[in-house]
Amino acid sequence: MRVDRVEALVIGGGVTGTGIARDLAMRGFDTMLVEAGDFSAGATGANHGMLHSGARYAVNDPISARECAGESAVLRRIARYCIEDTGGLFIATRQDDPTYLDRFLPACASAGVTAREIGVKEARELEPNLAQDIQAAVEVPDASIDPFFLTLGNVSSARRHGAVVFNHCPLQTLRRKNGAFEAIVGLGEERRTIRSEIIINAGGAWADQITSMVGAHIPLCVDKGSMVVLNGRLVNRLVNRLRPPSDGDILVPHRTGTILGTTSSPGVPKDIRATANEVRYLLNEAMVIVPTIVESRAVRAYAGVRPLLGTGSSGREASRAFQVIDHAADDIDGMISVVGGKLTTFRLMAEKAADLASIKLGRKGSCRTAVEEIVPYDSEASSDLTEEAARLRHGGAWKDVLSERSEPAWAGQGCGCEAVSRTEMAYFAASPDVRDIGDLMRRTRAGMGYCQASLCAVAMISTLGQGVGELQAYYGERWKGTEPVLFGEQLRQEAFKAHLLKVYGIDPSREAGQ
């Protein structure tokens, strides 16, 4: 069995784990990261893609608000390639408490969040689809961010700085041995032993399962949140209800669609999916702000689990702040866990974890992640649709992605909804990180658009050189997000998709294992 020796082993390949690996590698530490599935395939990829200004938490969770305000400004500098600086609005309707505004504005000021009350007329000029009976509006610096490309950017940067990063590499066992740690992981058909001086646990909702392997415990509250994707952008800015955080009060314009979020209910980190009742509830709530939603098509629903600190509160009452836990208090010196937090605060979480790791390793190393871009930003727009789409996905790396576009075998479009060329598909299909259609989808956005992979999945599977079995597995997994939105126009869309796929012997409603 192969044995690898590193200074720091990071467990978990979401945005926080990959951010930690990047930070440690930039400080010069010998770093390895292992992820059981694909990067960002867990909670990171199941949020609503919101770069928080902090305003949402200003009244009830000022610590999180201040963290978000500071880190939002940082990410606008270092992650411009995956951020759309839309701006945001908080809107009060007749159903909302009119006195909340009097608490909201001072709380934003106290947390360092820029917030400006604007007139109702100006708000409607900015967002023509707003309801006619809105009572107040506040402008804030929210933005839209792509969690998939943010995480993949971390991976790329960590590797450039010397880290070894594996996806599809599940942790099988973890134990302490001779004052260090020994982890056994599965990498394809191979098993590897990794000996590390420190362990950084970034397992999210699975963090307690990781620490339990060495006899520690983290009091986590696992909270499920469901979201709905609508075809088309119904709003220009992120629109929030001007009220305490509640279910169904956020609309996020994201790429080619609009994401409605989110619910909050007790969850478990296994087989998480949205329900039809949650979808209808979210749509009904959002229609109070934007009535034209009734004319849109819900193309998908999805759910994720938030690992919140188990402080006695749960759901909306639990803080969104984070904590870096030193397990020396559990007599397991050298193990660090990072829990809680937001996508917006991942870099700060990584910095604090890497600071503690530096102390544990007895080495100095300054954090540079707040000043160095994750992926170089390319501001030069292109008139070619597929070029421009690739630039918005991959930043300054888009030319490398499309470098083989002259090859006749990969000419043409692979996904019309998201303007993904066959060249882009081929580039990522050749990566050792990509094993199936889901991996390819997360790197290109093929299949995430209006038709939800009615046709482009065939192009993806042929690019990967795989067969009908893998295609069926992909559609079976995607069915979890399709089933809750089977009504109205989307029901007709899915019936049409099923008819098209009969030629391949595919039943898109058959889940894996059935």
Phi, psi and omega per residue, in radians:
M1 nan 2.306 -3.137
R2 -1.198 2.436 3.117
V3 -2.074 2.176 3.065
D4 -1.904 2.458 3.096
R5 -2.080 2.208 3.138
V6 -2.394 2.878 3.044
E7 -1.365 -0.748 -3.045
A8 -2.330 2.256 3.042
L9 -1.964 2.091 3.101
V10 -1.730 2.254 -3.139
I11 -1.924 2.014 -3.142
G12 2.098 2.121 -3.053
G13 -1.927 0.605 2.958
G14 -1.441 -2.919 -3.072
V15 -1.145 -0.600 -3.141
T16 -1.240 -0.845 -3.138
G17 -1.057 -0.778 3.139
T18 -1.200 -0.556 3.056
G19 -1.153 -0.659 3.093
I20 -1.148 -0.789 3.126
A21 -1.048 -0.715 3.101
R22 -1.084 -0.823 -3.103
D23 -1.076 -0.845 -3.122
L24 -1.083 -0.749 -3.133
A25 -1.124 -0.676 3.124
M26 -1.176 -0.430 3.071
R27 -1.457 -0.102 3.093
G28 1.661 0.199 3.134
F29 -1.449 2.548 3.067
D30 -1.315 1.850 -2.905
T31 -2.177 2.475 3.013
M32 -2.316 2.521 3.044
L33 -2.209 2.417 3.049
V34 -2.197 2.424 3.127
E35 -2.282 2.305 -3.062
A36 -1.159 -0.674 3.138
G37 -1.951 -2.336 3.073
D38 -1.750 2.719 3.091
F39 -1.008 2.321 3.085
S40 1.177 0.216 -3.121
A41 -1.410 -0.141 3.133
G42 -1.695 -2.300 -3.077
A43 -1.086 -0.568 -3.128
T44 -1.016 -0.764 -3.116
G45 -1.471 0.035 -3.088
A46 -2.021 0.462 3.032
N47 -1.795 -3.021 -3.053
H48 -1.726 0.234 3.026
G49 1.159 0.674 -3.094
M50 -1.868 2.188 2.973
L51 -1.578 1.833 -3.000
H52 -1.289 2.310 2.975
S53 -1.326 -0.336 -3.040
G54 1.835 -0.226 -3.051
A55 -1.068 -0.657 -3.089
R56 -1.020 -0.536 -3.052
Y57 -1.860 0.070 -2.983
A58 -1.039 -0.694 -3.071
V59 -1.376 -0.832 -2.978
N60 -1.735 -0.306 -3.060
D61 -2.509 1.196 -3.008
P62 -1.093 -0.497 3.101
I63 -1.104 -0.842 3.103
S64 -1.106 -0.646 -3.139
A65 -1.078 -0.794 3.136
R66 -1.138 -0.713 3.114
E67 -1.077 -0.792 -3.136
C68 -1.131 -0.716 -3.131
A69 -1.055 -0.794 -3.133
G70 -1.187 -0.785 -3.072
E71 -1.314 -0.489 3.059
S72 -1.053 -0.732 3.114
A73 -1.140 -0.670 3.129
V74 -1.139 -0.815 -3.092
L75 -1.133 -0.535 3.073
R76 -1.103 -0.406 3.092
R77 -1.539 -0.694 -2.971
I78 -1.763 -0.215 -3.080
A79 -2.310 0.688 -3.089
R80 -1.062 -0.491 -3.056
Y81 -1.125 -0.416 -3.099
C82 -2.094 0.325 3.132
I83 -2.047 2.325 2.966
E84 -1.903 1.971 -3.020
D85 -1.411 1.302 -3.036
T86 -1.275 -0.535 -2.913
G87 1.418 2.955 -3.097
G88 -2.493 2.768 3.069
L89 -2.290 2.440 2.925
F90 -1.852 2.204 -3.007
I91 -2.083 2.270 3.043
A92 -1.762 2.298 3.072
T93 -1.837 3.104 3.110
R94 -1.102 -0.405 -3.121
Q95 -1.391 -0.216 -3.021
D96 -1.669 2.674 -3.123
D97 -1.156 2.026 -3.088
P98 -1.160 -0.335 -3.126
T99 -1.451 -0.163 -3.113
Y100 -1.114 -0.589 3.121
L101 -1.009 -0.640 -3.115
D102 -1.181 -0.429 3.045
R103 -1.568 -0.590 -3.022
F104 -1.138 -0.873 -3.067
L105 -1.109 -0.813 3.078
P106 -1.123 -0.610 3.137
A107 -1.158 -0.687 3.086
C108 -1.094 -0.794 3.134
A109 -1.047 -0.743 -3.134
S110 -1.124 -0.586 -3.111
A111 -1.529 -0.018 -3.127
G112 1.401 0.379 3.126
V113 -1.695 2.182 3.089
T114 -1.263 2.105 -3.126
A115 -2.452 2.266 -3.091
R116 -2.283 2.091 3.072
E117 -1.228 2.334 3.108
I118 -2.171 2.860 3.139
G119 -1.269 2.724 3.121
V120 -1.064 -0.676 3.134
K121 -1.088 -0.781 3.124
E122 -1.111 -0.682 3.130
A123 -1.072 -0.714 3.139
R124 -1.227 -0.527 3.076
E125 -1.189 -0.634 3.099
L126 -1.285 -0.642 -3.097
E127 -2.286 1.534 -3.057
P128 -1.081 -0.374 -3.087
N129 -1.510 0.035 3.140
L130 -1.121 2.657 3.104
A131 -1.077 2.668 -3.091
Q132 -1.291 -0.333 -3.024
D133 -1.789 0.388 3.124
I134 -1.146 2.579 -3.007
Q135 -1.893 -0.462 -3.104
A136 -2.779 2.772 3.131
A137 -2.584 2.481 3.113
V138 -2.289 2.313 3.139
E139 -1.647 2.303 -3.136
V140 -2.385 2.797 -3.109
P141 -1.548 0.957 2.992
D142 -1.309 2.898 3.116
A143 -2.690 2.959 3.092
S144 -1.806 2.392 -3.122
I145 -2.374 2.496 -3.140
D146 -1.639 1.903 -3.070
P147 -1.171 -0.524 -3.138
F148 -1.157 -0.871 -3.088
F149 -1.310 -0.453 3.019
L150 -1.104 -0.828 -3.131
T151 -1.156 -0.780 3.132
L152 -1.125 -0.563 3.046
G153 -1.113 -0.721 3.059
N154 -1.022 -0.766 -3.141
V155 -1.049 -0.851 -3.130
S156 -1.048 -0.774 -3.133
S157 -1.163 -0.743 3.118
A158 -1.033 -0.752 3.128
R159 -1.159 -0.691 3.106
R160 -1.042 -0.514 -3.124
H161 -1.669 0.182 2.973
G162 1.841 -0.065 3.130
A163 -1.263 2.621 3.014
V164 -1.778 2.140 -3.005
V165 -2.249 2.181 -3.134
F166 -2.131 2.330 2.864
N167 -1.784 3.001 -3.087
H168 0.884 0.788 -3.075
C169 -2.364 1.318 -3.023
P170 -1.217 2.485 3.030
L171 -1.301 2.204 -3.128
Q172 -1.773 -0.805 3.083
T173 -2.489 2.701 3.080
L174 -2.530 2.291 3.129
R175 -2.626 2.821 3.034
R176 -1.587 2.436 -3.120
K177 -2.640 2.099 3.088
N178 0.948 0.775 3.066
G179 1.389 0.004 3.115
A180 -2.204 -2.854 -3.128
F181 -2.138 2.546 3.082
E182 -2.239 2.083 3.139
A183 -2.017 2.429 3.009
I184 -1.943 2.205 -3.109
V185 -2.170 2.755 3.064
G186 -1.842 2.165 3.132
L187 -2.159 1.623 -3.011
G188 1.159 -2.257 3.107
E189 -1.460 -0.130 -3.054
E190 -1.661 2.560 2.964
R191 -1.957 2.372 -3.139
R192 -2.156 2.560 2.997
T193 -1.808 2.249 3.124
I194 -2.049 2.120 3.080
R195 -1.842 2.187 -2.993
S196 -2.379 2.542 3.094
E197 -1.282 -0.650 3.096
I198 -2.333 2.710 3.051
I199 -2.073 2.309 3.014
I200 -2.025 2.008 -3.047
N201 -1.611 1.873 3.099
A202 -2.091 0.780 -3.037
G203 -1.442 0.037 3.102
G204 1.075 -2.252 -3.118
A205 -1.126 -0.270 3.131
W206 -1.721 0.114 -3.039
A207 -1.042 -0.686 -3.114
D208 -1.188 -0.554 3.094
Q209 -1.132 -0.598 3.131
I210 -1.238 -0.823 -3.114
T211 -1.182 -0.503 -3.139
S212 -1.125 -0.386 3.104
M213 -1.114 -0.430 3.127
V214 -2.022 0.308 3.003
G215 1.509 0.297 3.106
A216 -1.880 2.955 -3.107
H217 -2.485 2.409 3.055
I218 -2.063 2.158 3.131
P219 -1.360 1.583 -3.120
L220 -1.758 2.551 2.960
C221 -1.925 1.993 -3.092
V222 -1.631 2.090 -3.035
D223 -2.041 2.246 3.138
K224 -1.598 2.370 3.056
G225 -2.244 2.279 3.130
S226 -1.935 2.600 -3.111
M227 -2.406 2.796 3.129
V228 -2.209 2.397 3.088
V229 -1.831 2.230 3.096
L230 -1.879 2.566 3.088
N231 -1.285 2.314 3.119
G232 1.504 2.781 3.137
R233 -1.689 1.910 -3.082
L234 -1.498 -0.311 3.130
V235 -2.334 2.692 3.100
N236 -1.552 -0.503 -3.120
R237 -2.099 2.891 2.967
L238 -1.198 2.226 -3.097
V239 -2.016 2.190 3.115
N240 -2.059 2.667 2.951
R241 -1.325 2.417 3.102
L242 -1.475 1.381 -3.110
R243 -2.827 2.972 3.047
P244 -0.996 2.544 -3.111
P245 -0.868 2.223 -3.079
S246 -2.488 3.090 3.115
D247 -1.270 2.434 2.995
G248 1.229 0.600 -3.073
D249 -2.107 0.342 3.100
I250 -2.277 2.341 2.972
L251 -2.127 2.125 -3.071
V252 -2.031 2.033 3.009
P253 -1.297 2.059 -3.026
H254 -2.371 2.021 -3.129
R255 0.909 -2.062 -3.068
T256 -1.662 0.100 -3.067
G257 -2.362 -2.969 3.049
T258 -2.270 2.316 -3.127
I259 -1.874 2.208 3.070
L260 -1.739 2.321 3.098
G261 -2.640 3.083 -0.392
T262 -2.315 2.889 3.056
T263 -1.639 3.003 3.055
S264 -2.543 2.058 -3.139
S265 -2.702 2.779 3.117
P266 -1.027 2.462 -3.113
G267 -2.489 2.998 3.017
V268 -2.294 2.552 -3.059
P269 -1.360 0.943 3.139
K270 -2.663 2.273 3.088
D271 0.854 0.873 -3.135
I272 -1.374 2.277 3.093
R273 -2.656 2.694 3.067
A274 -1.348 2.777 3.118
T275 -2.007 2.814 3.116
A276 -1.088 -0.634 3.115
N277 -1.131 -0.692 3.101
E278 -1.132 -0.692 3.126
V279 -1.060 -0.871 -3.113
R280 -1.112 -0.643 3.117
Y281 -1.135 -0.808 -3.137
L282 -1.076 -0.731 3.117
L283 -1.105 -0.768 -3.129
N284 -1.114 -0.707 3.128
E285 -1.158 -0.770 -3.098
A286 -1.165 -0.524 -3.138
M287 -1.146 -0.350 3.075
V288 -1.141 -0.575 3.141
I289 -1.566 -0.799 -3.079
V290 -2.222 1.580 -3.068
P291 -1.071 -0.430 -3.106
T292 -1.188 -0.093 3.061
I293 -0.995 -0.517 -3.124
V294 -1.055 -0.396 -3.140
E295 -1.585 -0.066 -3.073
S296 -1.677 2.951 -3.121
R297 -1.966 2.171 3.034
A298 -1.370 2.006 -3.037
V299 -1.687 -0.319 -3.091
R300 -2.896 2.668 2.965
A301 -2.284 2.568 3.117
Y302 -2.605 2.912 -3.098
A303 -2.504 2.677 3.063
G304 -2.443 3.020 3.111
V305 -2.073 2.297 3.101
R306 -1.672 2.193 3.041
P307 -1.515 1.781 -3.104
L308 -1.770 2.630 3.134
L309 -1.126 2.290 -3.110
G310 -1.427 1.357 -3.079
T311 -1.776 0.221 -3.091
G312 1.818 -0.432 3.076
S313 -1.686 2.763 3.123
S314 -2.503 2.949 3.084
G315 1.015 -2.344 -3.101
R316 -1.137 -0.402 -3.084
E317 -1.391 -0.336 -3.107
A318 -1.333 2.465 3.129
S319 -1.165 2.579 3.034
R320 -1.680 0.191 3.058
A321 -1.251 2.920 -3.110
F322 -2.044 2.933 3.090
Q323 -2.489 2.391 3.002
V324 -1.778 2.053 -3.010
I325 -1.794 2.181 3.040
D326 -1.641 1.938 -3.063
H327 -1.394 0.188 2.974
A328 -1.050 -0.504 3.095
A329 -1.147 -0.380 3.081
D330 -1.698 0.244 -3.081
D331 1.122 0.538 3.071
I332 -2.213 1.208 -3.099
D333 -1.173 2.384 -3.120
G334 1.820 -0.148 3.076
M335 -1.847 2.292 -3.126
I336 -2.195 2.343 3.055
S337 -2.078 2.501 3.105
V338 -2.110 2.098 -3.066
V339 -2.356 2.767 3.127
G340 1.394 -2.777 3.079
G341 1.467 -3.071 -3.095
K342 -2.282 2.848 2.989
L343 -0.946 -0.718 -3.104
T344 -1.069 -0.539 -3.046
T345 -1.766 0.223 -3.043
F346 -1.028 -0.695 -3.062
R347 -1.151 -0.710 3.096
L348 -1.128 -0.726 3.083
M349 -1.025 -0.772 3.134
A350 -1.119 -0.721 3.140
E351 -1.064 -0.803 -3.118
K352 -1.155 -0.660 3.103
A353 -1.165 -0.731 3.134
A354 -1.195 -0.582 3.055
D355 -1.039 -0.819 -3.139
L356 -1.156 -0.700 3.105
A357 -1.064 -0.678 3.121
S358 -1.076 -0.725 3.099
I359 -1.108 -0.784 -3.125
K360 -1.077 -0.649 -3.103
L361 -1.488 -0.123 3.105
G362 1.191 0.535 -3.123
R363 -2.259 2.605 3.100
K364 -1.642 2.579 3.089
G365 -3.025 2.079 -3.073
S366 -1.461 2.577 3.135
C367 -1.380 2.255 3.120
R368 -2.066 0.101 -3.016
T369 -1.223 -0.331 -3.123
A370 -1.437 -0.183 -3.070
V371 -2.086 -0.409 -3.108
E372 -1.704 2.263 -3.132
E373 -1.070 2.461 3.098
I374 -1.187 -0.894 3.068
V375 -2.271 2.339 3.119
P376 -0.977 2.445 -3.108
Y377 -1.643 2.374 3.110
D378 -2.016 1.928 -3.070
S379 -1.564 -0.055 -3.083
E380 -1.458 1.875 -3.125
A381 -1.286 2.704 3.134
S382 -2.053 2.587 3.101
S383 -1.429 -0.249 3.103
D384 -1.430 2.210 -3.019
L385 -1.057 -0.825 -3.106
T386 -1.221 -0.588 3.073
E387 -1.121 -0.821 -3.101
E388 -1.136 -0.703 3.109
A389 -1.103 -0.721 3.117
A390 -1.147 -0.652 3.105
R391 -1.106 -0.727 -3.141
L392 -1.211 -0.429 3.105
R393 -1.502 -0.686 -2.918
H394 -2.070 0.112 3.103
G395 1.041 -2.425 -3.098
G396 -1.188 -0.139 -3.135
A397 -1.535 0.016 -3.003
W398 -1.112 -0.550 -3.137
K399 -1.177 -0.624 3.050
D400 -1.132 -0.705 -3.128
V401 -1.074 -0.677 -3.086
L402 -1.761 0.307 -3.038
S403 -1.135 -0.434 -3.115
E404 -1.770 0.376 -3.021
R405 -1.162 -0.275 3.132
S406 -1.358 -0.199 -3.130
E407 -1.178 2.152 -3.095
P408 -1.028 -0.573 -3.078
A409 -1.115 -0.435 -3.084
W410 -2.030 0.399 3.100
A411 -1.284 2.695 3.023
G412 1.680 3.083 -3.048
Q413 -1.642 2.383 3.113
G414 -1.703 -0.613 3.133
C415 -2.416 1.922 -3.102
G416 -1.232 -0.639 -3.087
C417 -1.077 -0.706 -3.071
E418 -1.899 0.148 3.111
A419 0.948 0.887 3.097
V420 -1.770 2.148 3.139
S421 -1.426 2.805 3.041
R422 -1.123 -0.508 3.092
T423 -1.082 -0.775 3.130
E424 -1.117 -0.735 3.084
M425 -1.025 -0.809 -3.091
A426 -1.110 -0.656 -3.136
Y427 -1.031 -0.833 -3.087
F428 -1.419 -0.486 3.086
A429 -1.080 -0.461 -3.135
A430 -1.396 -0.146 -3.107
S431 -1.319 2.412 3.066
P432 -1.141 -0.269 3.089
D433 -1.292 -0.354 -3.006
V434 -1.715 2.042 -3.111
R435 -1.994 -0.404 -3.077
D436 -2.588 -3.105 -3.084
I437 -1.131 -0.625 3.126
G438 -1.058 -0.740 3.093
D439 -1.074 -0.744 -3.140
L440 -1.164 -0.674 3.116
M441 -1.060 -0.774 -3.104
R442 -1.163 -0.393 -3.128
R443 -1.634 -0.239 -3.083
T444 -2.214 -0.344 -3.001
R445 1.266 0.081 3.030
A446 -1.041 2.286 -3.126
G447 1.637 -0.135 -3.111
M448 -1.654 -0.005 -3.030
G449 -1.575 -2.735 -3.009
Y450 -0.945 -0.766 -3.011
C451 -1.586 -0.025 3.072
Q452 0.880 0.941 3.019
A453 1.161 0.549 3.074
S454 -1.055 -0.646 -3.095
L455 -2.131 -0.635 -2.982
C456 -1.224 -0.336 3.092
A457 -1.075 -0.563 3.098
V458 -1.157 -0.723 3.087
A459 -1.122 -0.686 3.140
M460 -1.142 -0.791 -3.087
I461 -1.174 -0.603 3.104
S462 -1.246 -0.613 3.087
T463 -1.134 -0.642 3.103
L464 -1.331 -0.256 -3.104
G465 1.281 0.484 3.132
Q466 -1.845 -3.079 -2.984
G467 -2.142 -2.885 -3.040
V468 -1.116 -0.592 -3.136
G469 -1.061 -0.773 3.110
E470 -1.187 -0.592 3.099
L471 -1.151 -0.747 3.101
Q472 -1.097 -0.731 3.140
A473 -1.079 -0.689 3.132
Y474 -1.115 -0.869 3.136
Y475 -1.124 -0.596 3.102
G476 -1.105 -0.687 3.107
E477 -1.230 -0.710 -3.135
R478 -1.191 -0.360 3.139
W479 -1.038 -0.490 3.124
K480 -1.020 -0.567 3.127
G481 -1.639 -0.241 -3.126
T482 -1.514 -0.754 -3.036
E483 -0.968 -0.728 -3.092
P484 -1.194 -0.225 -3.097
V485 -1.956 0.400 -3.107
L486 -1.439 1.337 3.034
F487 -2.699 2.768 3.095
G488 1.022 -2.420 -3.078
E489 -1.096 -0.574 -3.114
Q490 -1.200 -0.561 3.077
L491 -1.093 -0.734 3.089
R492 -1.145 -0.665 3.106
Q493 -1.076 -0.776 -3.116
E494 -1.234 -0.579 3.066
A495 -1.122 -0.697 3.092
F496 -1.130 -0.736 3.116
K497 -1.056 -0.783 -3.136
A498 -1.069 -0.669 3.110
H499 -1.113 -0.757 -3.134
L500 -1.113 -0.665 -3.019
L501 -1.416 -0.159 3.108
K502 -1.029 -0.551 -3.110
V503 -1.096 -0.445 3.114
Y504 -1.700 0.011 -3.095
G505 1.289 0.457 -3.080
I506 -1.744 2.357 2.997
D507 -1.974 1.793 -3.052
P508 -1.128 -0.230 -3.140
S509 -1.627 -0.004 -3.117
R510 -1.607 1.943 -3.132
E511 -1.340 2.800 3.138
A512 -1.014 2.377 3.124
G513 1.574 -0.112 -3.141
Q514 -1.620 nan nan
